Amino acid sequence: MLNINKTIEDKTLTVTLEGRLDTTTAPQLESELKSELTGVTTLVMDFEKLEYISSAGLRVLLSAEKIMNKQGEMKVIHVSDVINEIFEVTGFSDILNIE
């Protein structure tokens, strides 16, 4: 299960994820991001309460990153050791702006 909380302030969209981002929940996040990214110049993904991310979740992050590269920036904050390890193994730590 995945809870997605979004807040917009000026042109910054903050998306806080809680739970598991996997093949079941990735399409939900993808459609929510696509509908919200118009006019956004900064996308902040807050992973403080994210427990797990699968390859499907990584794909959603990658497509969001590609969109944001054209219109601004994307950063990932509050990454746990577990998620960080997945990012390092997959090479995503080199692609994503992790703070």
Sequence and secondary structure as in RCSB ss.txt:
>XXXX:A:sequence
MLNINKTIEDKTLTVTLEGRLDTTTAPQLESELKSELTGVTTLVMDFEKLEYISSAGLRVLLSAEKIMNKQGEMK
VIHVSDVINEIFEVTGFSDILNIE
>XXXX:A:secstr
 EEEEEEEETTEEEEEEEEEESTTTHHHHHHHHHHH TT SEEEEEEEEEEEE HHHHHHHHHHHHHHHHHSEEE
EES  HHHHHHHHHHTHHHHS B 
